[in-house]
Amino acid sequence: MKKIALILCLTLALSMITVSAFAKGNQLTCTGSTTVLPVAQATAEAFMDKHPEVNISVRGGGSGVGVAALQNGTADICNSSRPMKAKEITAAKSKGINPTAYFIANDAISIVVHNNNKVKNLSIAQIKKIYTGVIKNWKELGGANLPIVVVSRDVASGTFEVFNEKALSGAKVSETAQLLASNNAVISAVANTPGAIGYVGLGYVTDNVNVVMVNNLMPSDTTVKNGTYPLARKLYMYTNGKAKGDAASFISFIQSAEGQKIVKEQGFITLN
């Protein structure tokens, strides 16, 4: 009787270990960019509908948060609206993590202003002067006599990093700028502030704001894919080494025709 009880206990213990391992193997954590967030959420829902045995948890926080999570081994996939920096890759490798990039969508950082603003076009040089505090009133740009309210993303944001590189050439943003944690927060601030200017990922643009041309070009499929729009960029997912298992299947789904249709539905630009 004792032998039977021991066998039953061992069988139960082994089955619990098997169930635990299976559950862990079918759980994916996706963390990072708020720009990538709607794409990751929508494609994760579609993927889980096809694969109910897989559970994908999607979180925001910014590209920097996603990079840190990948480096620390607390995320399976890092969502990033910018390429990882050399120093971030070096730091990851020092912890035994080998970041591998997957290109999932195109995007255009869109310059947005209040709906009442009559300024339709800004050059990169003018944008830099606005964000560094050199130009402070819309009348200097052919607009109304109205102080410019500068709205920016915070430093954890990949959108901030790309904007700082492409529009500001690394110059410091004015100390009077509002630094906000998400694309939605920028849209809300600009929509409710007549003198405001901000920048967001293309998928976050709404009718509550006006999109300004940059160097006489609007952000679009054509201007992004042919490389003429100055603030075009790629969106990424990173894994530790080559993606395997469910992570590989999920990323492949995003890159597929079905996944790219979802990318387009979310307001972003497809790979091809």
C-alpha positions in Angstrom: 0.0 0.0 0.0 2.8 2.4 0.9 4.5 1.6 -2.4 1.3 2.4 -4.4 0.9 5.7 -2.5 4.6 6.5 -3.2 4.1 5.8 -7.0 0.9 7.9 -7.0 2.7 10.8 -5.4 5.6 10.6 -7.8 3.2 10.4 -10.8 1.3 13.5 -9.5 4.6 15.4 -8.9 5.8 14.6 -12.4 2.5 15.7 -14.0 2.6 19.0 -12.1 6.2 19.6 -13.4 5.1 18.8 -17.0 2.1 21.1 -16.7 4.2 23.9 -15.3 6.8 23.5 -18.0 4.1 23.5 -20.7 2.5 26.6 -19.3 5.8 28.5 -19.2 6.6 27.4 -22.7 3.3 28.8 -24.0 3.6 32.2 -22.3 5.2 35.1 -24.2 6.0 38.5 -22.6 6.2 41.4 -25.1 7.5 44.7 -23.5 8.6 48.2 -24.7 7.7 50.9 -27.2 4.3 52.6 -26.9 4.5 53.2 -30.7 4.7 49.5 -31.4 2.1 48.7 -28.7 -1.1 48.9 -30.8 0.6 46.7 -33.5 1.8 44.2 -30.9 -1.6 44.1 -29.1 -3.7 43.7 -32.3 -1.4 41.0 -33.8 -1.2 39.2 -30.5 -5.0 39.0 -30.3 -5.2 37.6 -33.9 -2.3 35.2 -33.3 -3.9 33.9 -30.0 -7.2 33.4 -31.8 -5.3 31.0 -34.2 -3.2 29.5 -31.4 -5.4 29.4 -28.2 -2.7 27.4 -26.4 -0.4 30.5 -26.5 -0.8 33.4 -24.1 0.9 36.7 -25.1 1.2 39.5 -22.6 1.9 42.9 -24.2 3.1 45.9 -22.2 4.3 49.4 -23.0 6.6 51.7 -21.0 8.9 52.9 -23.9 11.6 51.4 -26.0 14.2 51.9 -23.2 12.0 49.9 -20.8 11.8 47.1 -23.4 15.5 47.0 -24.0 16.1 46.8 -20.2 13.6 44.0 -19.9 15.4 42.0 -22.7 18.8 42.6 -21.1 17.5 41.4 -17.7 15.7 38.4 -19.1 12.3 39.5 -18.0 10.8 39.8 -21.5 10.8 37.3 -24.4 10.3 40.1 -27.0 11.4 43.7 -26.8 9.3 46.1 -28.8 11.4 49.1 -30.0 10.7 52.1 -32.3 14.5 52.5 -32.8 17.5 50.3 -33.3 19.2 49.2 -30.2 22.4 51.2 -29.4 25.8 49.6 -29.5 26.3 50.1 -25.8 22.9 48.5 -25.1 23.9 45.4 -27.2 27.3 45.3 -25.4 25.5 45.5 -22.0 23.1 42.7 -23.0 25.9 40.4 -24.2 27.7 40.9 -20.9 24.7 39.3 -19.3 24.6 36.4 -21.8 21.8 38.0 -23.9 22.3 38.2 -27.7 19.8 40.8 -29.1 18.5 39.8 -32.5 16.4 42.3 -34.5 13.2 41.7 -36.5 11.8 44.5 -38.7 8.0 44.4 -38.4 6.7 47.7 -39.8 7.5 51.2 -41.2 6.5 54.4 -39.5 6.8 58.1 -39.9 7.2 60.5 -37.0 4.5 63.0 -37.7 4.7 66.6 -36.6 1.3 67.7 -35.2 -0.2 71.1 -34.2 -3.5 72.3 -32.9 -6.4 72.3 -35.4 -6.6 76.1 -35.5 -3.0 76.4 -36.5 -2.6 77.7 -40.1 1.0 76.7 -40.5 1.1 73.9 -43.0 4.8 73.2 -43.6 8.0 73.3 -41.5 11.6 72.6 -42.5 13.8 70.4 -40.4 15.8 73.5 -39.6 12.7 75.3 -38.3 11.7 72.3 -36.2 15.1 72.2 -34.6 14.8 75.9 -33.8 11.4 75.4 -32.3 12.5 72.5 -30.1 15.7 74.1 -28.9 13.9 77.4 -28.0 15.3 79.6 -30.7 11.9 80.2 -32.4 9.2 80.9 -29.7 6.2 82.4 -31.5 4.2 81.1 -34.5 4.3 84.6 -36.1 8.0 83.9 -36.9 6.7 81.0 -39.1 3.9 82.8 -40.8 1.3 81.8 -38.2 -0.7 83.7 -35.6 0.9 85.8 -32.9 0.9 83.0 -30.4 3.6 81.5 -28.1 4.8 78.1 -29.2 4.2 75.4 -26.6 6.7 72.6 -27.2 5.5 69.1 -26.4 8.0 66.2 -26.6 8.3 62.6 -25.5 10.4 61.6 -22.5 13.9 60.2 -22.7 12.8 56.6 -22.3 11.0 56.8 -25.6 12.4 55.4 -28.8 10.4 58.1 -30.6 12.3 60.8 -28.7 15.6 59.1 -29.6 14.8 59.0 -33.4 13.4 62.5 -33.4 16.4 63.9 -31.5 18.7 62.3 -34.1 16.8 63.1 -37.3 15.3 66.5 -36.4 17.6 68.0 -33.8 20.9 66.4 -34.7 21.4 65.6 -31.1 20.7 69.1 -29.7 19.1 69.5 -26.3 15.4 70.0 -26.2 14.3 73.3 -24.6 14.0 73.2 -20.8 10.5 74.6 -21.1 9.3 71.6 -23.2 6.6 69.3 -21.8 8.0 65.8 -21.7 5.2 63.2 -21.9 5.3 59.4 -21.6 3.1 58.3 -24.5 2.0 59.1 -28.0 -1.6 59.5 -26.8 -0.5 62.0 -24.1 1.2 64.1 -26.8 -2.0 64.0 -29.0 -4.1 65.1 -26.1 -1.8 67.9 -25.1 -1.6 69.3 -28.6 -5.3 68.9 -29.3 -6.1 70.9 -26.2 -3.4 73.6 -26.4 -3.8 76.2 -29.3 -0.1 77.0 -29.5 1.3 73.5 -29.1 3.5 71.4 -31.4 4.3 67.7 -30.9 5.4 64.6 -32.6 3.9 61.0 -32.7 4.0 57.8 -34.5 1.8 57.8 -37.6 -0.7 55.3 -36.2 -1.5 57.7 -33.4 -2.6 60.7 -35.6 -6.3 61.6 -35.1 -8.6 64.2 -36.5 -8.1 66.2 -33.3 -4.8 67.6 -34.6 -3.3 68.8 -37.9 -0.3 67.1 -39.4 2.3 69.5 -40.7 4.4 68.8 -43.8 8.2 68.4 -43.2 10.4 69.8 -46.0 7.2 70.1 -48.1 6.5 66.3 -47.7 3.6 64.6 -45.9 4.2 61.3 -44.1 2.8 58.6 -46.4 3.4 55.1 -47.7 5.2 56.5 -50.7 7.4 59.1 -49.0 8.4 56.6 -46.3 9.1 53.7 -48.5 11.1 55.8 -51.0 13.1 57.4 -48.2 12.2 61.0 -49.0 10.2 61.8 -45.8 12.9 63.1 -43.4 11.4 61.5 -40.2 10.8 58.0 -41.5 11.8 55.0 -39.4 11.5 51.3 -38.9 9.8 49.5 -36.0 11.4 46.4 -34.4 11.0 43.4 -32.2 14.1 42.0 -30.5 14.6 38.5 -29.1 17.5 36.8 -27.3 19.2 35.1 -30.1 17.3 33.9 -33.1 13.6 33.7 -32.3 12.4 30.1 -31.5 9.2 28.4 -30.8 6.1 30.6 -30.2 8.2 33.8 -30.4 9.3 32.8 -33.9 5.8 31.9 -34.9 4.4 35.2 -33.6 7.0 37.4 -35.3 6.6 35.4 -38.6 2.8 36.0 -38.3 3.4 39.8 -37.9 5.6 39.8 -41.0 3.1 37.7 -43.0 0.5 39.2 -45.4 -2.2 38.7 -42.7 0.0 40.4 -40.0 0.9 43.3 -42.3 -2.8 43.9 -43.0 -3.2 44.4 -39.3 -0.2 46.8 -39.3 -2.0 48.9 -41.9 -5.3 48.8 -40.0 -3.4 50.2 -37.0 -2.3 53.2 -39.1 1.3 52.2 -39.7 3.1 51.4 -43.0 3.7 47.9 -44.2 7.1 46.3 -44.9 6.6 46.1 -48.6 
